[in-house]
Amino acid sequence: MLTKVYGSAVFGVEATTITVEVNTDSGIGYHLVGLPDNAIRESNFRIAAALQNNGYRIPGKKLILNMSPANLRKEGSAYDLTLAMGILISTEQIQENHPLQDYVIMGELSLDGTLQPIRGALPIAVKAREEGFKGFILPKQNAKEAAIVDGLEVYGVESIGEVIDFFDAEVPLEATCIDMKTEFYEQLENPEFDFADVKGQESIKRCMEIAAAGGHNIILIGPPGSGKTMLAKRLPSILPPLSLTEALETTKIHSVAGRTLEKGGVMTSRPFRSPHHTISDVALVGGGQYPQPGEISLAHNGVLFLDELPEFKRSVLEVMRQPLEDRDVTISRARFTVTYPASFMLVASMNPSPGGYFNDPEAPVVSSPQEMQRYLSKVSGPLLDRIDIHIEVTPVPFDKLSDDRKGEPSLVIRERVANARLVQEKRFKSFEKVHYNAQMGVKQIRQFCKLDAASLELLKSAMERLNLSARAYDRILKVSRTIADLGASEKISGEHITEAIQYRSLDREGWFG
């Protein structure tokens, strides 16, 4: 008897439907084909124990199990439930009282028949709806995540016994339903980290506001204890709230990486990723033998914070150059290629020297110019060119630290940022891949960043004096466009250009010689 059960494989952040064909024939043997990996090959032991502990068995017949399309490599233990149900129905141990072709069935089996969570439940659910499946049966831990998808009945189950009863005895399963919009919008307020807690640092807050308004990359340079990390952690609190589309995109990536199990449902806050400086290039951009998204993709639609930038291996930093420009990362292997989105804001921090202090005669540790040069050269010029804003962070004086007054709260700053983003959305509505100023290409810069004669002369003087690259020229125009948007100005003026030039600290004489 031939039986077909449907599962799904995730490649990148998209799913592909997998048909599991189970054929029962005379003879003895268990043959699993269709490019399964070791985890799937071992499934027959888990399935045999789970069936035995629930009153069923793998019969002494010849079983051929094919995972189609057979030219795609399948990986992971999420096919246990799919294979088990195919075996039970093909060997006529249970009846097919509900059509199998209406359901996608996925789940990892424990030896007692209970189900363990799987990765990629959200993209699988999206694909199941696209291909017209009626329902999706999966472990209960993943049900809330998959239920985000409208038009698909999602059944979260705790054991294989519930699935058997559903098909054999027609015991109904309870569909998981969530009100996604209510759940999404009720969690947008009250950020965990608030700019109201930051004492002083008004000029740096202004920089962070500009960076958030235009989606600009920013690097903070300052001595230990000046508040660089504190400021960086609060940046997500002033970014505009995730749109529903962005939330689904972000949740899908985290689902593939298996990082949504604790919360379940849709992600409501922008991700903030802060990897340690010992991270490898594969862990940062993604990859591996069976590619998984890296930190830059997990930071999609959010913030990637690299603390102590020069301590990262140079090879790790250099692999970020292409994703910073293209806002996605493509990982190629001999048999396939996957692309992960990576549209993130880069926030980096660094000390100005190995000792942590710059040109301060009263500093406890003073570094020689040669030591500083060697330290700063760990970060390449091309990478710094891709960072729009360079700003020096100075220590907060005692009178500011001891002041009990609260600073401006994040929600007030966020409102100004959101208004500036609305202006940018209207400006770029005819461009498919441009949504805010940092994403502008050469064409958009020439169209929307036109300067009058006085501003052009001012920028020319700065370019010659600081010996700026063509990319730095574009960065200054982008930042000045954002400053103008925050000021509700249609045109870029000389004061906007002047402020933008001030945010190129590492281009000034004295840093790199």
PyMOL commands that set and color helices and strands:
alter all, ss='L'
color gray80, all
select helices_A, chain A and resi 38-41+43-52+80-90+100-102+121-130+140-146+160-168+180-185+195-197+202-214+228-233+235-238+244-256+281-285+295-298+309-311+314-318+321-326+369-376+381-385+398-401+410-427+437-439+442-448+453-466+470-486+494-502+505-507
alter helices_A, ss='H'
color red, helices_A
select strands_A, chain A and resi 2-11+14-25+29-33+62-68+103-105+108-109+115-116+135-139+153-157+218-221+272-273+286-287+292-293+303-306+328-332+337-341+345-350+389-392
alter strands_A, ss='S'
color yellow, strands_A
deselect
rebuild
show_as cartoon
